[in-house]
Amino acid sequence: MDRRELGAFLRSRRERLRPQDVGLASGPRRRTPGLRREEVAVLAHISTEYYVRLEQGRAPRPSADVLAAIAGALRLTDTESDHLHVLAGTAPNRTGVHRRDVRPSILTLLERLPQTAGIVLSAAFEVLAWNDLAAALMEDFAPLAPADRNLARRAFAGPRAPGKPLYGVSDAAEFRLNVVMRLRTTLARYPTDPAVTGLIDELRDTDPDFARLWERHDVQVPPMLTKTFHHPSVGSVTVDCDTLALPDRDQHLVLYSAPPNSPDAESLALLSVLGREASAM
Protein backbone atom coordinates (compact mmCIF):
# COMPACT_ATOMS: atom_id res chain seq x y z
CA MET A 1 0.00 0.00 0.00
CA ASP A 2 1.45 3.35 -1.10
CA ARG A 3 -0.19 5.64 1.47
CA ARG A 4 1.38 8.84 0.18
CA GLU A 5 0.41 8.28 -3.45
CA LEU A 6 -3.03 7.03 -2.43
CA GLY A 7 -3.70 10.20 -0.44
CA ALA A 8 -2.45 12.42 -3.26
CA PHE A 9 -4.56 10.59 -5.83
CA LEU A 10 -7.71 10.85 -3.70
CA ARG A 11 -7.12 14.55 -3.13
CA SER A 12 -6.60 15.22 -6.85
CA ARG A 13 -9.80 13.39 -7.79
CA ARG A 14 -11.77 15.17 -5.05
CA GLU A 15 -10.56 18.61 -6.10
CA ARG A 16 -11.57 18.17 -9.72
CA LEU A 17 -15.24 17.57 -8.85
CA ARG A 18 -17.81 20.31 -8.47
CA PRO A 19 -20.65 19.93 -5.96
CA GLN A 20 -23.20 19.97 -8.78
CA ASP A 21 -21.39 17.01 -10.39
CA VAL A 22 -22.57 14.81 -7.52
CA GLY A 23 -25.97 16.43 -6.90
CA LEU A 24 -24.91 18.83 -4.11
CA ALA A 25 -25.57 22.54 -3.81
CA SER A 26 -22.46 24.60 -4.52
CA GLY A 27 -22.95 27.13 -1.73
CA PRO A 28 -21.32 30.58 -1.56
CA ARG A 29 -18.33 29.86 0.70
CA ARG A 30 -15.78 27.32 -0.53
CA ARG A 31 -12.18 27.95 0.37
CA THR A 32 -10.78 25.03 -1.60
CA PRO A 33 -11.59 23.70 -5.09
CA GLY A 34 -13.79 20.67 -5.55
CA LEU A 35 -15.66 18.74 -2.91
CA ARG A 36 -15.04 18.91 0.82
CA ARG A 37 -13.65 15.81 2.50
CA GLU A 38 -16.78 15.40 4.60
CA GLU A 39 -18.91 15.45 1.43
CA VAL A 40 -16.89 12.60 -0.08
CA ALA A 41 -17.22 10.69 3.17
CA VAL A 42 -21.00 11.11 3.19
CA LEU A 43 -21.28 10.01 -0.46
CA ALA A 44 -19.10 6.95 0.26
CA HIS A 45 -20.92 6.11 3.51
CA ILE A 46 -17.73 6.18 5.58
CA SER A 47 -16.64 8.37 8.48
CA THR A 48 -15.12 11.76 7.73
CA GLU A 49 -12.26 11.03 10.13
CA TYR A 50 -11.31 7.87 8.24
CA TYR A 51 -11.43 9.59 4.85
CA VAL A 52 -9.30 12.47 6.13
CA ARG A 53 -6.74 9.97 7.40
CA LEU A 54 -6.71 8.27 3.98
CA GLU A 55 -5.86 11.54 2.25
CA GLN A 56 -3.24 12.28 4.87
CA GLY A 57 -1.62 8.85 4.41
CA ARG A 58 -2.28 7.79 8.00
CA ALA A 59 -5.08 5.23 7.62
CA PRO A 60 -4.75 1.44 7.52
CA ARG A 61 -5.41 -0.37 4.25
CA PRO A 62 -9.05 0.11 3.18
CA SER A 63 -11.11 -2.86 2.09
CA ALA A 64 -12.16 -3.45 -1.50
CA ASP A 65 -15.73 -2.48 -0.58
CA VAL A 66 -14.61 0.83 0.93
CA LEU A 67 -12.49 1.60 -2.14
CA ALA A 68 -15.40 0.79 -4.44
CA ALA A 69 -17.59 3.18 -2.42
CA ILE A 70 -14.97 5.94 -2.61
CA ALA A 71 -14.52 5.34 -6.36
CA GLY A 72 -18.26 5.77 -6.82
CA ALA A 73 -18.33 8.92 -4.69
CA LEU A 74 -15.47 10.45 -6.69
CA ARG A 75 -16.98 9.36 -10.04
CA LEU A 76 -13.81 7.51 -11.02
CA THR A 77 -13.50 5.85 -14.41
CA ASP A 78 -12.69 2.14 -14.59
CA THR A 79 -9.03 2.94 -15.22
CA GLU A 80 -8.92 5.36 -12.28
CA SER A 81 -10.67 2.85 -10.05
CA ASP A 82 -8.12 0.17 -10.98
CA HIS A 83 -5.31 2.60 -10.19
CA LEU A 84 -6.89 3.36 -6.81
CA HIS A 85 -6.93 -0.34 -5.97
CA VAL A 86 -3.32 -0.75 -7.11
CA LEU A 87 -2.22 2.08 -4.82
CA ALA A 88 -4.11 0.50 -1.93
CA GLY A 89 -2.78 -2.99 -2.68
CA THR A 90 -6.31 -4.35 -2.97
CA ALA A 91 -7.98 -6.29 -5.79
CA PRO A 92 -10.95 -4.33 -7.17
CA ASN A 93 -14.53 -5.51 -6.77
CA ARG A 94 -16.15 -5.76 -10.20
CA THR A 95 -19.84 -4.93 -10.51
CA GLY A 96 -20.15 -3.46 -14.00
CA VAL A 97 -21.22 -4.87 -17.36
CA HIS A 98 -19.06 -5.11 -20.44
CA ARG A 99 -19.54 -2.51 -23.15
CA ARG A 100 -21.07 -3.24 -26.53
CA ASP A 101 -20.95 0.21 -28.15
CA VAL A 102 -18.14 0.57 -30.69
CA ARG A 103 -16.28 3.82 -31.18
CA PRO A 104 -17.34 5.56 -34.45
CA SER A 105 -13.69 5.91 -35.44
CA ILE A 106 -13.28 2.12 -35.30
CA LEU A 107 -16.37 1.63 -37.46
CA THR A 108 -14.89 4.05 -39.99
CA LEU A 109 -11.55 2.25 -39.87
CA LEU A 110 -13.22 -1.07 -40.69
CA GLU A 111 -14.70 0.39 -43.86
CA ARG A 112 -11.33 1.82 -44.89
CA LEU A 113 -9.70 -1.62 -45.01
CA PRO A 114 -11.01 -3.07 -48.29
CA GLN A 115 -8.30 -5.78 -48.48
CA THR A 116 -8.56 -6.77 -44.82
CA ALA A 117 -11.39 -8.62 -43.11
CA GLY A 118 -12.12 -7.05 -39.74
CA ILE A 119 -14.45 -7.61 -36.83
CA VAL A 120 -14.83 -6.03 -33.39
CA LEU A 121 -15.36 -8.44 -30.48
CA SER A 122 -16.72 -7.62 -27.05
CA ALA A 123 -15.17 -9.03 -23.89
CA ALA A 124 -17.72 -11.86 -24.15
CA PHE A 125 -16.96 -12.72 -27.83
CA GLU A 126 -19.96 -10.90 -29.29
CA VAL A 127 -19.36 -9.67 -32.84
CA LEU A 128 -20.21 -5.98 -32.51
CA ALA A 129 -19.06 -4.71 -35.90
CA TRP A 130 -17.66 -6.09 -39.15
CA ASN A 131 -16.82 -5.02 -42.67
CA ASP A 132 -17.97 -6.48 -45.98
CA LEU A 133 -14.91 -8.69 -46.46
CA ALA A 134 -15.39 -10.22 -43.00
CA ALA A 135 -18.99 -10.99 -43.94
CA ALA A 136 -17.76 -12.73 -47.10
CA LEU A 137 -14.96 -14.64 -45.36
CA MET A 138 -16.97 -15.69 -42.30
CA GLU A 139 -20.68 -14.95 -42.54
CA ASP A 140 -23.12 -12.07 -42.88
CA PHE A 141 -23.82 -11.17 -39.26
CA ALA A 142 -26.45 -8.56 -40.14
CA PRO A 143 -29.52 -10.86 -40.24
CA LEU A 144 -28.52 -12.67 -37.04
CA ALA A 145 -29.98 -11.88 -33.64
CA PRO A 146 -27.37 -10.41 -31.24
CA ALA A 147 -27.22 -13.67 -29.26
CA ASP A 148 -26.40 -15.59 -32.46
CA ARG A 149 -23.46 -13.28 -33.23
CA ASN A 150 -21.56 -14.60 -30.22
CA LEU A 151 -18.53 -16.57 -31.45
CA ALA A 152 -18.20 -18.47 -28.17
CA ARG A 153 -21.74 -19.76 -28.49
CA ARG A 154 -21.28 -20.55 -32.17
CA ALA A 155 -17.96 -22.34 -31.62
CA PHE A 156 -19.39 -24.64 -28.96
CA ALA A 157 -23.14 -24.81 -29.39
CA GLY A 158 -23.87 -23.09 -32.69
CA PRO A 159 -25.58 -24.60 -35.73
CA ARG A 160 -23.07 -26.42 -37.91
CA ALA A 161 -22.59 -29.84 -39.46
CA PRO A 162 -21.23 -32.50 -37.07
CA GLY A 163 -17.44 -32.38 -37.03
CA LYS A 164 -17.32 -29.20 -39.14
CA PRO A 165 -15.46 -26.37 -37.38
CA LEU A 166 -16.87 -22.86 -37.31
CA TYR A 167 -16.14 -21.13 -40.65
CA GLY A 168 -13.99 -24.12 -41.63
CA VAL A 169 -11.02 -22.84 -39.64
CA SER A 170 -7.99 -25.07 -39.31
CA ASP A 171 -7.34 -24.23 -35.65
CA ALA A 172 -10.81 -25.01 -34.28
CA ALA A 173 -9.49 -26.73 -31.14
CA GLU A 174 -7.09 -23.91 -30.38
CA PHE A 175 -9.81 -21.33 -30.92
CA ARG A 176 -12.19 -23.11 -28.57
CA LEU A 177 -9.50 -23.25 -25.88
CA ASN A 178 -8.79 -19.57 -26.48
CA VAL A 179 -12.49 -18.82 -25.98
CA VAL A 180 -12.61 -20.63 -22.64
CA MET A 181 -9.48 -18.95 -21.30
CA ARG A 182 -10.61 -15.47 -22.33
CA LEU A 183 -14.07 -16.02 -20.87
CA ARG A 184 -12.49 -16.98 -17.55
CA THR A 185 -10.56 -13.70 -17.42
CA THR A 186 -13.68 -11.84 -18.55
CA LEU A 187 -15.64 -13.37 -15.68
CA ALA A 188 -13.00 -12.07 -13.26
CA ARG A 189 -13.57 -8.56 -14.59
CA TYR A 190 -17.39 -8.76 -14.77
CA PRO A 191 -18.52 -11.29 -12.14
CA THR A 192 -22.03 -9.81 -11.91
CA ASP A 193 -22.67 -9.17 -15.61
CA PRO A 194 -25.65 -11.41 -16.48
CA ALA A 195 -24.61 -11.60 -20.13
CA VAL A 196 -21.24 -13.05 -19.11
CA THR A 197 -22.42 -15.35 -16.33
CA GLY A 198 -25.41 -16.50 -18.38
CA LEU A 199 -23.25 -17.39 -21.39
CA ILE A 200 -20.80 -19.37 -19.28
CA ASP A 201 -23.58 -21.22 -17.43
CA GLU A 202 -25.26 -22.03 -20.74
CA LEU A 203 -22.12 -23.44 -22.32
CA ARG A 204 -21.15 -25.41 -19.21
CA ASP A 205 -24.61 -27.00 -19.15
CA THR A 206 -24.91 -27.76 -22.86
CA ASP A 207 -21.41 -28.56 -24.08
CA PRO A 208 -19.28 -31.21 -22.31
CA ASP A 209 -16.15 -30.02 -24.08
CA PHE A 210 -16.61 -26.48 -22.75
CA ALA A 211 -17.27 -27.83 -19.24
CA ARG A 212 -14.10 -29.95 -19.41
CA LEU A 213 -11.95 -27.06 -20.57
CA TRP A 214 -13.53 -24.72 -18.02
CA GLU A 215 -12.48 -26.96 -15.15
CA ARG A 216 -8.84 -26.64 -16.18
CA HIS A 217 -8.83 -23.00 -14.95
CA ASP A 218 -6.37 -21.97 -17.68
CA VAL A 219 -5.99 -18.23 -18.26
CA GLN A 220 -2.76 -17.88 -20.27
CA VAL A 221 -3.98 -17.11 -23.78
CA PRO A 222 -1.47 -17.93 -26.56
CA PRO A 223 -1.32 -15.53 -29.51
CA MET A 224 -2.98 -16.51 -32.77
CA LEU A 225 -0.68 -15.34 -35.54
CA THR A 226 -2.19 -17.07 -38.57
CA LYS A 227 -5.45 -18.78 -39.40
CA THR A 228 -6.63 -20.87 -42.34
CA PHE A 229 -10.23 -20.68 -43.49
CA HIS A 230 -11.56 -23.48 -45.72
CA HIS A 231 -14.03 -21.44 -47.73
CA PRO A 232 -16.68 -23.07 -49.96
CA SER A 233 -16.22 -20.50 -52.75
CA VAL A 234 -12.47 -19.88 -52.91
CA GLY A 235 -10.95 -22.85 -51.09
CA SER A 236 -8.30 -22.54 -48.39
CA VAL A 237 -7.27 -19.02 -47.40
CA THR A 238 -4.41 -18.57 -44.94
CA VAL A 239 -4.35 -15.14 -43.36
CA ASP A 240 -2.35 -13.23 -40.79
CA CYS A 241 -4.39 -12.76 -37.65
CA ASP A 242 -3.76 -9.54 -35.72
CA THR A 243 -5.75 -8.72 -32.60
CA LEU A 244 -5.62 -5.12 -31.39
CA ALA A 245 -6.89 -4.30 -27.90
CA LEU A 246 -9.33 -1.40 -27.49
CA PRO A 247 -8.84 -0.96 -23.74
CA ASP A 248 -11.20 1.97 -23.22
CA ARG A 249 -14.15 -0.35 -23.95
CA ASP A 250 -12.54 -3.73 -23.25
CA GLN A 251 -13.01 -4.80 -26.87
CA HIS A 252 -10.74 -6.27 -29.55
CA LEU A 253 -10.34 -5.42 -33.21
CA VAL A 254 -9.46 -8.62 -35.08
CA LEU A 255 -7.93 -8.20 -38.54
CA TYR A 256 -7.39 -10.92 -41.16
CA SER A 257 -5.03 -10.00 -44.00
CA ALA A 258 -2.65 -11.65 -46.46
CA PRO A 259 0.74 -10.62 -47.89
CA PRO A 260 0.39 -8.47 -51.05
CA ASN A 261 0.35 -10.36 -54.36
CA SER A 262 0.12 -13.73 -52.61
CA PRO A 263 -2.44 -16.38 -53.65
CA ASP A 264 -4.22 -15.79 -50.36
CA ALA A 265 -4.46 -12.05 -51.10
CA GLU A 266 -5.96 -12.94 -54.49
CA SER A 267 -8.52 -15.15 -52.72
CA LEU A 268 -9.47 -12.28 -50.43
CA ALA A 269 -9.77 -9.97 -53.43
CA LEU A 270 -12.08 -12.49 -55.12
CA LEU A 271 -14.19 -12.71 -51.97
CA SER A 272 -14.51 -8.93 -51.90
CA VAL A 273 -15.93 -9.12 -55.42
CA LEU A 274 -18.27 -12.03 -54.65
CA GLY A 275 -19.56 -10.22 -51.58
CA ARG A 276 -21.31 -11.53 -48.49
CA GLU A 277 -23.43 -13.95 -50.53
CA ALA A 278 -20.29 -16.10 -50.70
CA SER A 279 -19.93 -16.34 -46.92
CA ALA A 280 -18.75 -19.59 -45.37
CA MET A 281 -21.99 -20.10 -43.45
C-alpha positions in Angstrom: 0.0 0.0 0.0 1.4 3.4 -1.1 -0.2 5.6 1.5 1.4 8.8 0.2 0.4 8.3 -3.5 -3.0 7.0 -2.4 -3.7 10.2 -0.4 -2.5 12.4 -3.3 -4.6 10.6 -5.8 -7.7 10.9 -3.7 -7.1 14.6 -3.1 -6.6 15.2 -6.8 -9.8 13.4 -7.8 -11.8 15.2 -5.1 -10.6 18.6 -6.1 -11.6 18.2 -9.7 -15.2 17.6 -8.9 -17.8 20.3 -8.5 -20.7 19.9 -6.0 -23.2 20.0 -8.8 -21.4 17.0 -10.4 -22.6 14.8 -7.5 -26.0 16.4 -6.9 -24.9 18.8 -4.1 -25.6 22.5 -3.8 -22.5 24.6 -4.5 -23.0 27.1 -1.7 -21.3 30.6 -1.6 -18.3 29.9 0.7 -15.8 27.3 -0.5 -12.2 28.0 0.4 -10.8 25.0 -1.6 -11.6 23.7 -5.1 -13.8 20.7 -5.5 -15.7 18.7 -2.9 -15.0 18.9 0.8 -13.6 15.8 2.5 -16.8 15.4 4.6 -18.9 15.5 1.4 -16.9 12.6 -0.1 -17.2 10.7 3.2 -21.0 11.1 3.2 -21.3 10.0 -0.5 -19.1 7.0 0.3 -20.9 6.1 3.5 -17.7 6.2 5.6 -16.6 8.4 8.5 -15.1 11.8 7.7 -12.3 11.0 10.1 -11.3 7.9 8.2 -11.4 9.6 4.8 -9.3 12.5 6.1 -6.7 10.0 7.4 -6.7 8.3 4.0 -5.9 11.5 2.2 -3.2 12.3 4.9 -1.6 8.9 4.4 -2.3 7.8 8.0 -5.1 5.2 7.6 -4.8 1.4 7.5 -5.4 -0.4 4.2 -9.0 0.1 3.2 -11.1 -2.9 2.1 -12.2 -3.5 -1.5 -15.7 -2.5 -0.6 -14.6 0.8 0.9 -12.5 1.6 -2.1 -15.4 0.8 -4.4 -17.6 3.2 -2.4 -15.0 5.9 -2.6 -14.5 5.3 -6.4 -18.3 5.8 -6.8 -18.3 8.9 -4.7 -15.5 10.5 -6.7 -17.0 9.4 -10.0 -13.8 7.5 -11.0 -13.5 5.8 -14.4 -12.7 2.1 -14.6 -9.0 2.9 -15.2 -8.9 5.4 -12.3 -10.7 2.9 -10.1 -8.1 0.2 -11.0 -5.3 2.6 -10.2 -6.9 3.4 -6.8 -6.9 -0.3 -6.0 -3.3 -0.8 -7.1 -2.2 2.1 -4.8 -4.1 0.5 -1.9 -2.8 -3.0 -2.7 -6.3 -4.3 -3.0 -8.0 -6.3 -5.8 -11.0 -4.3 -7.2 -14.5 -5.5 -6.8 -16.2 -5.8 -10.2 -19.8 -4.9 -10.5 -20.1 -3.5 -14.0 -21.2 -4.9 -17.4 -19.1 -5.1 -20.4 -19.5 -2.5 -23.2 -21.1 -3.2 -26.5 -21.0 0.2 -28.2 -18.1 0.6 -30.7 -16.3 3.8 -31.2 -17.3 5.6 -34.4 -13.7 5.9 -35.4 -13.3 2.1 -35.3 -16.4 1.6 -37.5 -14.9 4.0 -40.0 -11.6 2.2 -39.9 -13.2 -1.1 -40.7 -14.7 0.4 -43.9 -11.3 1.8 -44.9 -9.7 -1.6 -45.0 -11.0 -3.1 -48.3 -8.3 -5.8 -48.5 -8.6 -6.8 -44.8 -11.4 -8.6 -43.1 -12.1 -7.0 -39.7 -14.4 -7.6 -36.8 -14.8 -6.0 -33.4 -15.4 -8.4 -30.5 -16.7 -7.6 -27.1 -15.2 -9.0 -23.9 -17.7 -11.9 -24.2 -17.0 -12.7 -27.8 -20.0 -10.9 -29.3 -19.4 -9.7 -32.8 -20.2 -6.0 -32.5 -19.1 -4.7 -35.9 -17.7 -6.1 -39.1 -16.8 -5.0 -42.7 -18.0 -6.5 -46.0 -14.9 -8.7 -46.5 -15.4 -10.2 -43.0 -19.0 -11.0 -43.9 -17.8 -12.7 -47.1 -15.0 -14.6 -45.4 -17.0 -15.7 -42.3 -20.7 -14.9 -42.5 -23.1 -12.1 -42.9 -23.8 -11.2 -39.3 -26.5 -8.6 -40.1 -29.5 -10.9 -40.2 -28.5 -12.7 -37.0 -30.0 -11.9 -33.6 -27.4 -10.4 -31.2 -27.2 -13.7 -29.3 -26.4 -15.6 -32.5 -23.5 -13.3 -33.2 -21.6 -14.6 -30.2 -18.5 -16.6 -31.4 -18.2 -18.5 -28.2 -21.7 -19.8 -28.5 -21.3 -20.5 -32.2 -18.0 -22.3 -31.6 -19.4 -24.6 -29.0 -23.1 -24.8 -29.4 -23.9 -23.1 -32.7 -25.6 -24.6 -35.7 -23.1 -26.4 -37.9 -22.6 -29.8 -39.5 -21.2 -32.5 -37.1 -17.4 -32.4 -37.0 -17.3 -29.2 -39.1 -15.5 -26.4 -37.4 -16.9 -22.9 -37.3 -16.1 -21.1 -40.6 -14.0 -24.1 -41.6 -11.0 -22.8 -39.6 -8.0 -25.1 -39.3 -7.3 -24.2 -35.7 -10.8 -25.0 -34.3 -9.5 -26.7 -31.1 -7.1 -23.9 -30.4 -9.8 -21.3 -30.9 -12.2 -23.1 -28.6 -9.5 -23.3 -25.9 -8.8 -19.6 -26.5 -12.5 -18.8 -26.0 -12.6 -20.6 -22.6 -9.5 -18.9 -21.3 -10.6 -15.5 -22.3 -14.1 -16.0 -20.9 -12.5 -17.0 -17.6 -10.6 -13.7 -17.4 -13.7 -11.8 -18.6 -15.6 -13.4 -15.7 -13.0 -12.1 -13.3 -13.6 -8.6 -14.6 -17.4 -8.8 -14.8 -18.5 -11.3 -12.1 -22.0 -9.8 -11.9 -22.7 -9.2 -15.6 -25.7 -11.4 -16.5 -24.6 -11.6 -20.1 -21.2 -13.1 -19.1 -22.4 -15.4 -16.3 -25.4 -16.5 -18.4 -23.2 -17.4 -21.4 -20.8 -19.4 -19.3 -23.6 -21.2 -17.4 -25.3 -22.0 -20.7 -22.1 -23.4 -22.3 -21.2 -25.4 -19.2 -24.6 -27.0 -19.1 -24.9 -27.8 -22.9 -21.4 -28.6 -24.1 -19.3 -31.2 -22.3 -16.1 -30.0 -24.1 -16.6 -26.5 -22.7 -17.3 -27.8 -19.2 -14.1 -29.9 -19.4 -11.9 -27.1 -20.6 -13.5 -24.7 -18.0 -12.5 -27.0 -15.1 -8.8 -26.6 -16.2 -8.8 -23.0 -15.0 -6.4 -22.0 -17.7 -6.0 -18.2 -18.3 -2.8 -17.9 -20.3 -4.0 -17.1 -23.8 -1.5 -17.9 -26.6 -1.3 -15.5 -29.5 -3.0 -16.5 -32.8 -0.7 -15.3 -35.5 -2.2 -17.1 -38.6 -5.4 -18.8 -39.4 -6.6 -20.9 -42.3 -10.2 -20.7 -43.5 -11.6 -23.5 -45.7 -14.0 -21.4 -47.7 -16.7 -23.1 -50.0 -16.2 -20.5 -52.7 -12.5 -19.9 -52.9 -10.9 -22.8 -51.1 -8.3 -22.5 -48.4 -7.3 -19.0 -47.4 -4.4 -18.6 -44.9 -4.3 -15.1 -43.4 -2.3 -13.2 -40.8 -4.4 -12.8 -37.6 -3.8 -9.5 -35.7 -5.7 -8.7 -32.6 -5.6 -5.1 -31.4 -6.9 -4.3 -27.9 -9.3 -1.4 -27.5 -8.8 -1.0 -23.7 -11.2 2.0 -23.2 -14.1 -0.4 -24.0 -12.5 -3.7 -23.2 -13.0 -4.8 -26.9 -10.7 -6.3 -29.6 -10.3 -5.4 -33.2 -9.5 -8.6 -35.1 -7.9 -8.2 -38.5 -7.4 -10.9 -41.2 -5.0 -10.0 -44.0 -2.7 -11.7 -46.5 0.7 -10.6 -47.9 0.4 -8.5 -51.0 0.3 -10.4 -54.4 0.1 -13.7 -52.6 -2.4 -16.4 -53.7 -4.2 -15.8 -50.4 -4.5 -12.1 -51.1 -6.0 -12.9 -54.5 -8.5 -15.1 -52.7 -9.5 -12.3 -50.4 -9.8 -10.0 -53.4 -12.1 -12.5 -55.1 -14.2 -12.7 -52.0 -14.5 -8.9 -51.9 -15.9 -9.1 -55.4 -18.3 -12.0 -54.7 -19.6 -10.2 -51.6 -21.3 -11.5 -48.5 -23.4 -14.0 -50.5 -20.3 -16.1 -50.7 -19.9 -16.3 -46.9 -18.8 -19.6 -45.4 -22.0 -20.1 -43.4 
